[in-house]
Amino acid sequence: MEKESRSSASPDAEEAKTEYPPPQQQTNDATSPAGVADAAAASPAAHEPAPLPKDTRRLPQWLDHFNRRDLTTLLRCLIAVWVASLLMLINPSLQRFGQSTFLAAIVLFIIPPAGNFFVALVGYLSLLFGMCLAWAWGLATMKAAQAARPAADTAARLQALRQEVGRIAQATGNNNTADISQKLVHDGFMLDARVTTVYFVMGCAFIYAVSRFRYTYNMSVLAQIFGIIATDIFIVIGPTLTKWTPTLAETVVLPAACGSAIGIFCILFILPQSSSLMALGHMQDMLAMLNYPIQTARQLVSCSLDVDANRLRETKQRVITLYAELQPNIAFLPVELSRGLWSCDDINSIHSKLRDVVASTFAMTDFQIARANSQEKADRLRDMTESLPSTSSDMKESTTRDPRRARILQNPVLINALISPGSIGASDDIRLALHDSSRALLDAMTEGISHLVGTFRLVNSNRWFVSKAARARLPQSANALRQISAKLSAARESCIAETTKSAIELHGNLFDENGLLKTELQDAPRQVAALFIAFVIEEHVITTSASFQALTDEVARLLESRTKVQVWLPSKLQAIFRRATSDEEASTAALPGQDGVDPDRIQAQSRETQRRIKVVSRGQGIPRKRGHPIARGIAAFGAWLTAPGSLYALRVVAATIALGIPAVLPNTAGFYYREKGLWALITAQTCILMYMSDFTFSILTRTISTISGGVISLVIWYIGAGNGIGNPYGLGAALPFGLVIFVYCRLWLPAAYLGATALGCATFILIIGYSWDMYHLKAYGLPGSGYGTFWKRLVMVLVGFAASLVVQMLPKPPSGTIHVAKSLANNLHTISDHYALLIAHWGTGKSIGEDFAGVRAVITKTGLGVAQVLSSLHTPIAMLKFETSTSPFDQATLRRAQELMIRMNQALTKLALAATILPMEYQQRLIKYSGIADDASISNIMSVLALTKQSLRNGGALPERLPTPLMATCYGEFASKQTGVELRREDMETEDFRRYCVALSSYLSFLHYTDELVELLKESVGESHVVHDWTELADNV
């Protein structure tokens, strides 16, 4: 499913003055971390930034899809599901497929032809593979089961069946012996314990295998669900059959295959959308969403903390979601045949530039969010200092000792270290200068976003034929983008020149006549730290504008180079053709205006960087002594059997046995078949989930969706049929009015509601289908029509819910809280690997003087990948409110830990990018004044990260005494080694100095977020190995 979001105008923003904590009177050096933290106490400037544009009323995200592209997708999916539903009303197809004709529509509900052809094709092939695999296994099971009963016993039982059919026909006067025989068979006349045992053993073995595989590889969920459905047919019906029936699974396989064929046809011929079109659409939406962070950057350059941090987080989350949805389209571009102005390689080049835009904008956004959050933390620490209790004996007796709080209050350096380095305030003049110098730059970026979005829309809407109006607009768009690029370049140079000039003029008192920093000034630390942050803000804005300019230049180049619509062969096929018909030089020729960058060198750099990341992650472990082979085998089997994936598969097997046994008991087989007990079995199997939080939410939403689907189906049925047998034309005309509700919910509701919407859709189409079958299909065991079918469906679904609840709770409920905590621990391990790789290459000088585009591409891609994985935990964390857990972590703690790890990853990404462009002089300066490459600092950071990861994994308490806060450790390293500050007036005129400021800010931010994570976990898991003061311990005893 392809979900597409829309951007909106900026929210309301009220101007307000921000209060800062009182200044700390210290004489720390300006470039030290403590000096940076001291500047958090600065007073705010009186200058207030221009307010953000007023936000207009907008629909919720799930309802904001009334646009041409989304309505086209909705119409295509609705046509596909409607056509599949008509198969139930067409007599030839109904007689061929039987009672399960409705399954074709359910397949299209679950995998709608919404977007990428290849993604949909993989989905259809996956479910058909699962069903065919289950069919093949079922046939082998049927062969083995029939062999388990001797032929003589089978012949005797068949003879008894013939006699019983004759007796009933004679007693009732009914000469239709086929119907009587069918009823007796489904009532369990041919049941045999040996046959039933073989069916259950082999069927449950298959269900265990596919469920275990699904747990490991979540992409196989469709194969698991439909494979289990086909297996259930063999388990509950197979033991009752009289002979070898190889076509038993046709009941479900043929409708599913027909639904898949309808979906493929619709996605190819009904308002088709290629991967390149979908990719451009997603990139258009991403750019539109980035407009809000660019608008709020006006508050950033004014050093204002009055921003909507929640709205920024929401925007970032939506961009990350769109970025994740974009990746399948990008992945299938090389194998797609498309028509349009731009080729797949062109789309890939735009994607690479857009990735840099997203990374730089995220860096600026995270910095702004950190500044906004720092005010709240500074206020909280200030309240702690103001509420310091009296030292009188009475107060000692009445105050509960909090060692961590007392240690913080007794050390002002720790208080400053706990304040984010991004919360530093600047003087009124520098804030005004920064705001004025960057105004034109931000305006140009905003204008560029508008033109880029319009260009993408223009290219996407002229893929087959270019109209005269569009042909005239294309060169105009190229010229406009060139002008915007020139504006960005000029505004950036002007911003750099004006900000640097203002900084030198306003802070000239910090330097002597030789241009060196005066260290004897009392207020120098705060002023220099504020100056550093001003340069960091400026560099963020400049870097973002540079990435926007690169994207603008690339799009303008493509508009100038690609002027005709043509059919583009798959790039893989083009590469093969070029190798066969052209020289190597011709195959690598660049387009006019394109930089002649060697792609082989970039690819080699990318592979080497990825290889080193894997080496760091794998490590070099010391081989352990191997025990006895039998003991190791038993231990390995026990661990494999009790693993979470195995327990999940065993729960599915347990539900299968519990709800499948009534189908093979002679006394209940007929009742089970007539009342559609198979519905309860499938419901129980599909409701069992990995974690209790997801299960609870699933039960609640599926109950509501089942009732809603049943009510809507009754309305449609009685509109189309009334009290009669049903009119195919009336039902065919009424079906779209019910289908559109479920198709819309399937396409645009969040992924957490996928199971509920699928069950509601299945209930809707199932009730319509069986109600029609009651009067038009001659079969035994039909549930009735209208309300009767709805009642049986509801009862069976509730029975399945009850059974799945019992099974889900045994042997103990799987905790979603523990899963999220372990996932965060795994991500923290990945961040530690990236930190180790960064430190290994910092200051080596190997990346200076060369173009390391491949390395930077991998760094950006890896950083976005970690951010995407962390952001994917947003839904599981939101589900934790439906779970009761004994874990020491709650939803708020895990949410905060997720946010801190996202910021840690962002800080490391910026620091790693700085390592590829920062000259050796500044890298060595950062080593000298921050201890980034010092063995003691590295050991402290690694030990804290390792202990924090272990605490997240097992919920154990952290030691009271740790080398935290790391900000204070960093300051201690600086204070012990300082021999003078290498800060000159001419440094501020260079671009490298701004990058150095960003690198320093990123490193300090990484340490700060790590400190926050440690304090957060200590509030949840507590402290161990507490070191008490001897006199205090004696008093307490």
ABEGO torsion letter per residue (X at the ends): XBBBBBBBBBBBBBBBBBBBBBBBBBABBAABAAAAAAAAABBBBABBBBBBBBBBBBBBAAABABBAAAAAAAAAAAAAAAAAAAAAABAAAAAAAEAAAAAAAAAAAABBBABBAAAAAAAAAAAAAAAAAAAAAAAAAAAAAAAABBAAAAAAAAAAAAAAAAAAAAAAGBABAAAAAAAAAAAGAABBAAAAAAAAAAAAAAAAAAAAAAAABAAAAAAAAAAAAAAAAAAAAAAABABBBAAAAAAAAAAAAAAAAAAAAAAAABGBBBAAAAAAAAAAAAAAAAAAAAAAAAAAAAGBABBBAAAAAAAAAAAAAAAAAAAAAAAAAAABBBBEABBAAAAAAAAAAAAAAAAAAAAAAAAAAAAAAAAAAAAAAAAAAAABBBABAAAAAABBBBAAAAAAAABAAAAAAABBAAABBBBAAAAAAAAAAAAAAAAAAAAAAAAAAAAAAAAAABAABBBAAAAAAAAAAAAAAAAAAAAAAAAAAAAAAAAAAAAAAAAAAABBAAGBBBAABAAAAAAAAAAAAAAAAAAAAAAAAAAAAAAAAAAAAAAAABABBBBBBBAAAAAAAAAAABBAAAAABBBBGBBBBBAAAAAAAAAAAAAAAAAAAAEBBBBBBBBBAAAAAAAAAAAAAABAAAAAAAAAAAAAAAAAAAAABAAAAAAAAAAGAAAAAAAAAAABBABAAAAAAAAAAAAAAAAAAAAAAAAAAAAAAEABAEBAAAAAAAAAAAAAAAAAAAAABBAAAAAAAAAAAAAAAAAAAAAAAAAABBBBGBAEBEAAAAAAAAAAAAAAAAAAAAAAAOABBBBAAAAAAAAAAAAAAAAAAAAAAAAAABGAGAABGBBBAAAAAAAAAAAAAAAAAAAAAAAAAAAAAABBBABABBAAAAAAAAAAAAAAAAAAAAAAAAAAABBAAAAAAAAAAAGAABAAAAAAAAAAAAAAAAAAAAGBBBBABBBOBAAAAAAAAAAAABAEBBBBAAAAABAAAAAAAAAAAAAAAAAAAAAAAAAAAAAAAEBBGBBBBAAAAAAAX
